[in-house]
Amino acid sequence: MDKKLKNKDDENVIYVKGSKEAEENNKEVKAQGRRRKNIITVFIFLLVAAAIGFAVVSLNKEYEGYRVVTDTETNYENTASYIHFCNNLLKYTPDGVSYINKNGDTVWSAGINMKMPIAVSCGDYAAVADLSGNTVCVFGEDGQISSLTMPYTICDIDIAKQGAFAVVLESDETNYIKLYDKNGQDIYEMQTTIDKSGYPLDIAISNDGKKLFTSYINMTGTSVTNKLAAYNFGDVGQNANADRMVGGYMFDSQVIPKVEFVDNDTVVAFGTKTLNIYSMKEKPSERASIEFNDELQSVFYSEKYIGVVTKSDSDDCLYKAMVYDLKGKLKFNVDIDFNYDYIYADKNEFVISGETSCMILRKNGSVKYNGTLSSRIISIVPTGNRLEYVVTYDSRTEIIRLKSEKNNE
């Protein structure tokens, strides 16, 4: 039964409960709400689908050309060598070291006097050493930090992310591995004999400067063995034994010319026939070993991926590049149809170049760009903007931006 209430003038009737009109009204409001909700849901679904579609296309799109964003004249010497440093370039010659920013400008220069300089970098620090000489110089983003004279000749060097560096020194019958901080203060020294351990081929120091991995080759008559040794300069190594050695591996059928910490707890040994990945939070343990039929031509790596290049088994291409994750799982492989001399790798992309040819690959293996640039390429690295790259040529530095059309500017 409807209940009616009248106001004091008895002119307006208000339906409080059970009104047929109110019921129909409510039904219409609810129907409109459902229709509005459905429309919004469909709209959001289409929006998400479009965003996913755009992302998929963007992650797989191959760009055909590029335009030059900036062009700076820079005098790059053919006799100079270059390494990546502070996301830009460090140029070094027997006479000096220079830091060059992404615009091609020289930020600072420092004089050195070395016969055969070699350089390594990690993060914001770099070390330049005189191979077969005695001098080591350490540099930061603002310039030179220290210079040291070693007691014996230098045969290898590596640097950590916080500036600590390890150097291998060689005397007539004894090898020394010395660890210094960035200011040149002694941290630790190890001594080995060539008869016992062999000749050091390469060393790698972890990002925190507390772990060291070495590769030694030992030749006895016609027998050749390769030994990997792991050292820990923290509490675990101190408690292990006098020389801080916490593990090792032996190889008798190949040489391991390159070892590298790709992150603080993962070290990779690149052999002539195998790729060996070790986990080393404190002590080493093998994570993966990958064997190749052909001898490795080149290796490259980042904090997320490891890559190798072998000769291609295809008549149409010269080389094959294979990229693995840090567990040793193959992510993708790609053929290279030009003679390359430079490979850059980071956690998102891989850049392969040689003469004027350039190939840019995404981490999923899709080709982002495969073509030629205007001159002989010294280096090419991403700027941090999705489609822009810093390209170093012999006489200038360009920032280029990839585009869909082929007509390059």
C-alpha positions in Angstrom: 0.0 0.0 0.0 1.4 3.4 -1.0 2.0 5.8 1.8 1.3 9.5 1.0 2.6 12.4 2.9 1.4 15.9 2.2 3.0 19.2 3.1 1.3 21.9 5.1 -0.3 23.4 1.9 -1.5 20.0 0.8 -0.4 20.8 -2.8 2.5 18.4 -3.4 2.5 14.6 -3.0 5.8 12.8 -2.3 6.0 9.1 -3.0 8.1 7.7 -0.2 7.8 3.9 -0.8 6.3 1.5 -3.3 5.7 4.1 -6.0 5.4 2.6 -9.5 7.0 5.7 -11.0 10.0 5.5 -8.7 10.5 1.8 -9.5 10.5 2.5 -13.2 12.8 5.4 -12.6 15.2 3.2 -10.6 15.3 0.6 -13.4 16.1 3.2 -16.0 18.9 4.6 -13.9 20.4 1.2 -13.3 20.2 0.3 -17.0 21.9 3.6 -17.9 24.6 2.8 -15.3 25.2 -0.7 -16.8 25.4 0.7 -20.3 27.8 3.4 -19.2 29.9 0.8 -17.3 29.9 -1.5 -20.4 31.0 1.4 -22.7 33.8 2.4 -20.3 34.9 -1.2 -20.0 35.0 -1.6 -23.8 36.8 1.7 -24.1 39.5 0.7 -21.6 39.9 -2.7 -23.2 40.4 -1.1 -26.6 42.8 1.4 -25.1 44.9 -1.3 -23.5 44.8 -3.5 -26.6 46.0 -0.5 -28.7 48.8 0.2 -26.2 49.9 -3.4 -26.2 49.7 -3.5 -30.0 51.8 -0.3 -30.2 54.3 -1.7 -27.7 54.6 -4.9 -29.7 55.1 -3.0 -32.9 57.7 -0.7 -31.3 59.6 -3.7 -29.9 59.8 -5.3 -33.3 59.8 -2.4 -35.8 62.8 -2.1 -38.1 63.8 1.4 -38.9 65.0 2.1 -42.4 66.9 5.4 -42.1 68.0 8.2 -39.7 68.3 11.9 -39.4 71.2 13.9 -37.9 70.1 15.7 -34.8 73.5 17.4 -34.0 76.9 17.4 -35.8 80.1 18.5 -34.1 83.5 18.6 -35.7 86.0 16.6 -33.6 89.6 15.6 -34.4 89.8 11.9 -33.7 93.3 10.6 -34.3 93.7 7.4 -36.2 96.6 6.4 -33.8 94.4 6.9 -30.8 92.4 4.2 -29.0 89.0 4.6 -27.4 87.0 2.9 -24.7 83.6 3.6 -23.1 83.8 5.7 -20.0 81.1 7.4 -18.0 78.6 6.6 -20.8 80.9 8.5 -23.3 84.4 8.0 -24.6 87.9 8.0 -23.2 90.6 8.6 -25.8 94.2 7.5 -25.0 97.5 7.7 -26.8 101.1 7.2 -25.5 101.2 10.9 -24.8 97.8 11.6 -23.2 94.3 10.7 -22.1 91.1 12.7 -22.8 87.5 12.4 -21.8 85.1 13.2 -24.7 81.4 13.8 -24.0 78.5 12.8 -26.3 78.7 16.1 -28.2 82.3 15.4 -29.2 83.7 18.0 -26.8 86.9 17.3 -24.8 85.9 17.7 -21.2 89.5 17.3 -19.8 92.9 16.0 -20.9 95.8 14.6 -19.0 99.4 14.0 -20.1 101.0 10.6 -19.8 104.2 9.0 -21.0 103.7 5.4 -22.0 105.1 3.2 -24.7 102.2 0.8 -25.0 99.1 2.1 -23.1 96.1 -0.2 -22.4 92.9 1.0 -20.7 90.0 -0.5 -18.8 86.9 1.2 -17.4 84.0 0.3 -15.1 81.3 2.8 -14.1 82.8 6.2 -13.5 86.5 5.0 -13.2 89.2 4.1 -15.7 92.8 2.9 -15.4 95.4 3.3 -18.1 98.6 1.2 -17.8 101.8 0.9 -19.7 101.9 -2.7 -20.9 105.4 -4.1 -20.3 106.1 -0.9 -18.5 105.7 0.3 -14.9 103.1 3.1 -14.9 99.4 3.0 -13.9 97.1 6.1 -14.0 93.6 6.2 -12.6 90.9 8.6 -13.8 87.5 9.6 -12.7 84.8 11.7 -14.4 86.5 14.9 -13.3 90.1 13.9 -14.3 93.1 12.1 -13.1 93.0 10.7 -9.5 96.3 9.0 -9.1 99.5 7.8 -10.8 101.7 4.9 -9.6 105.0 3.3 -10.5 104.9 -0.5 -10.3 108.0 -2.4 -9.0 107.8 -4.9 -11.9 106.6 -4.9 -15.5 102.8 -4.8 -16.1 101.1 -7.6 -18.0 97.4 -7.0 -17.2 95.0 -4.7 -15.3 91.3 -4.5 -14.4 89.3 -2.0 -12.4 86.2 -2.2 -10.2 83.1 0.1 -10.1 84.4 2.0 -7.1 87.9 2.6 -8.5 89.9 -0.2 -6.9 92.1 -1.9 -9.5 94.1 -5.1 -9.8 97.3 -5.3 -11.7 99.4 -8.4 -12.7 103.2 -7.8 -12.5 105.8 -10.0 -13.9 109.4 -10.7 -12.9 111.8 -13.3 -14.2 110.3 -16.3 -12.3 107.5 -14.8 -10.2 104.2 -13.2 -10.9 102.5 -10.7 -8.5 98.8 -9.7 -8.4 98.5 -6.5 -6.5 95.2 -4.8 -5.5 95.1 -1.0 -4.9 92.3 1.5 -4.1 91.7 4.4 -6.6 94.2 6.6 -4.7 97.0 4.1 -5.1 97.0 2.7 -1.6 97.9 -1.0 -1.2 95.0 -3.4 -0.4 96.5 -6.8 -1.0 99.3 -8.7 -2.7 99.6 -12.2 -4.0 102.7 -14.0 -5.3 102.8 -17.0 -7.6 105.5 -18.7 -9.6 105.3 -19.5 -13.3 106.3 -23.1 -12.5 103.4 -23.6 -10.1 100.5 -21.5 -11.4 101.6 -20.8 -15.0 101.5 -17.5 -17.0 98.6 -15.1 -16.3 96.4 -14.6 -19.4 93.7 -12.4 -17.8 92.2 -11.2 -14.6 88.8 -9.8 -13.6 87.8 -7.9 -10.4 84.2 -7.7 -9.1 82.3 -4.5 -8.9 82.8 -4.2 -5.2 86.6 -4.9 -5.5 86.4 -7.9 -3.1 86.7 -10.8 -5.5 89.2 -11.7 -8.2 89.1 -14.3 -11.0 92.2 -15.2 -12.9 93.2 -17.4 -15.9 96.6 -19.0 -16.1 98.2 -21.0 -18.9 100.8 -23.7 -18.1 102.9 -25.3 -20.8 104.9 -28.4 -20.0 106.5 -29.9 -23.1 103.7 -30.5 -25.5 101.1 -30.4 -22.8 99.0 -27.2 -22.4 96.7 -26.7 -19.4 94.6 -23.7 -18.4 93.7 -23.0 -14.8 91.0 -20.7 -13.5 91.5 -19.5 -9.9 89.1 -17.5 -7.7 90.2 -15.3 -4.8 88.1 -13.5 -2.1 89.5 -10.5 -0.3 86.6 -10.4 2.2 86.0 -12.4 5.4 85.4 -15.6 3.5 88.7 -15.4 1.7 90.6 -14.4 4.9 89.3 -17.6 6.6 90.0 -19.8 3.6 93.8 -19.9 3.4 96.8 -17.7 3.3 96.6 -16.8 -0.4 92.8 -16.1 -0.3 92.1 -18.7 -3.0 88.5 -20.0 -2.7 88.1 -22.2 -5.8 89.6 -23.2 -9.2 89.0 -25.1 -12.4 91.3 -26.9 -14.9 91.0 -27.2 -18.7 93.4 -29.3 -20.8 91.8 -29.0 -24.2 91.5 -25.3 -24.7 92.8 -21.8 -23.7 90.7 -19.3 -21.7 92.0 -15.9 -22.8 89.3 -13.8 -21.3 87.5 -13.7 -17.9 85.0 -11.1 -16.8 82.7 -10.2 -13.9 79.5 -9.3 -15.8 77.9 -8.4 -12.5 79.1 -8.5 -8.9 78.3 -12.2 -8.4 78.6 -13.6 -11.9 81.9 -14.3 -13.7 82.3 -15.6 -17.2 85.2 -17.4 -18.7 85.4 -17.2 -22.5 87.4 -20.0 -23.9 88.4 -20.9 -27.5 85.8 -23.6 -27.5 83.5 -23.1 -24.5 81.6 -20.4 -22.6 81.6 -21.0 -18.9 79.4 -19.1 -16.4 80.1 -19.2 -12.7 78.2 -17.9 -9.8 80.5 -16.3 -7.2 78.7 -14.6 -4.3 81.6 -15.7 -2.1 83.0 -18.9 -3.7 82.7 -20.0 -7.3 80.3 -22.7 -8.5 79.6 -23.5 -12.2 76.2 -22.3 -13.4 76.5 -23.3 -17.1 79.0 -24.5 -19.7 78.3 -24.1 -23.4 80.4 -25.8 -26.1 80.8 -24.5 -29.6 81.8 -26.4 -32.8 83.6 -23.4 -34.2 86.3 -21.3 -32.5 85.0 -18.1 -31.0 85.9 -15.0 -33.0 84.7 -12.3 -30.5 82.9 -12.0 -27.2 80.7 -9.3 -25.8 78.7 -8.9 -22.6 76.6 -6.6 -20.4 75.1 -6.9 -16.9 72.3 -9.0 -18.3 73.6 -10.9 -21.3 76.6 -12.6 -22.8 77.4 -12.8 -26.5 79.8 -14.7 -28.7 80.5 -14.5 -32.4 81.6 -17.5 -34.6 82.0 -18.0 -38.3 78.6 -18.5 -40.0 77.7 -21.8 -41.4 75.6 -20.0 -44.1 77.1 -19.1 -47.5 75.2 -15.8 -47.5 76.7 -14.5 -44.3 80.2 -14.1 -42.7 79.5 -14.5 -39.0 76.9 -15.6 -36.5 76.2 -13.8 -33.2 74.6 -15.7 -30.3 73.3 -14.1 -27.2 72.7 -15.9 -23.8 71.3 -14.9 -20.5 73.3 -15.2 -17.3 71.9 -18.8 -16.8 73.4 -19.9 -20.1 70.0 -20.0 -22.0 70.2 -19.0 -25.6 68.0 -15.9 -26.2 68.6 -15.5 -29.9 71.1 -15.7 -32.7 71.6 -13.6 -35.8 73.7 -13.6 -38.9 76.2 -10.8 -39.7 76.8 -10.1 -43.4 79.6 -7.6 -43.0 83.1 -7.5 -41.5 82.7 -6.0 -38.0 85.2 -4.4 -35.8 83.1 -3.1 -32.9 80.4 -4.5 -30.7 78.6 -2.6 -28.0 76.2 -4.3 -25.5 74.0 -3.1 -22.7 71.0 -4.5 -20.9 68.6 -3.5 -23.7 70.5 -3.4 -27.0 73.5 -4.7 -29.0 75.2 -2.6 -31.6 77.5 -4.2 -34.2 79.5 -2.0 -36.7 82.3 -2.2 -39.1 83.5 0.5 -41.6 80.2 2.2 -42.5 77.9 -0.8 -41.8 75.8 -0.9 -38.6 73.3 -3.4 -37.1 71.3 -2.6 -34.0 69.5 -5.5 -32.2 67.0 -5.4 -29.3 67.3 -7.8 -26.4 64.5 -9.9 -27.9 66.6 -10.4 -31.0 64.6 -8.2 -33.3 66.5 -6.0 -35.7 66.1 -2.3 -34.9 68.3 -1.0 -37.7 70.5 -2.7 -40.3 72.1 -0.4 -42.9 75.0 2.0 -43.4 76.0 5.4 -41.9 77.8 8.2 -43.7 81.4 7.5 -42.8 83.7 5.0 -41.1 82.3 4.3 -37.6 84.7 4.5 -34.6 81.9 3.8 -32.1 78.1 4.1 -31.7 76.2 4.0 -28.4 72.7 4.8 -27.3 72.0 8.2 -25.7 69.2 7.0 -23.4 66.5 8.4 -25.7 64.8 5.4 -27.4 65.8 6.2 -31.0 68.9 8.3 -30.6 72.6 7.3 -30.8 75.9 9.0 -30.5 78.1 8.1 -33.5 81.8 8.8 -33.5 83.5 9.2 -36.9 87.1 10.0 -37.8 86.6 13.8 -37.8 83.2 14.4 -36.2 80.6 13.3 -33.7 76.9 13.0 -34.5 73.7 12.4 -32.6 71.4 10.5 -35.0 67.7 9.6 -34.6 66.3 6.5 -36.3 63.3 7.0 -38.6 61.1 4.8 -40.8 62.0 6.3 -44.2 65.1 5.5 -46.1 65.9 9.0 -47.3 68.6 9.9 -44.7 69.4 13.5 -44.1 
